[in-house]
Amino acid sequence: MEAVEFKVAHLERLYEQLNEVVVEQAKQIHRLETEVRRLSSSLSEVELERIRSTNARPPHYQ
């Protein structure tokens, strides 16, 4: 019986450790998704500005 209690205690500790890892990874994934959205938006703005700068307006619009 003591061996079973020892194994259960070990499994409970392992469960807690795994849970901590999962929670930390979820936070990291959220931060990374936010960063990817920010970078994507920034890149889109840079690309749009590049396109605007290479497409000069015709003389009659100036």
QUIPEHU-V59314 format. One record per pair of residues at least 12 apart in sequence whose ideal C-beta (glycine too) atoms are under 7 Angstrom apart, sorted by the first residue. I is the first residue (numbers start at 1). J is the second residue. Records with the same first field share a line. If there is no record, write none. Layout:
# QUIPEHU-V59314
I->J  J
This chain:
# QUIPEHU-V59314
none
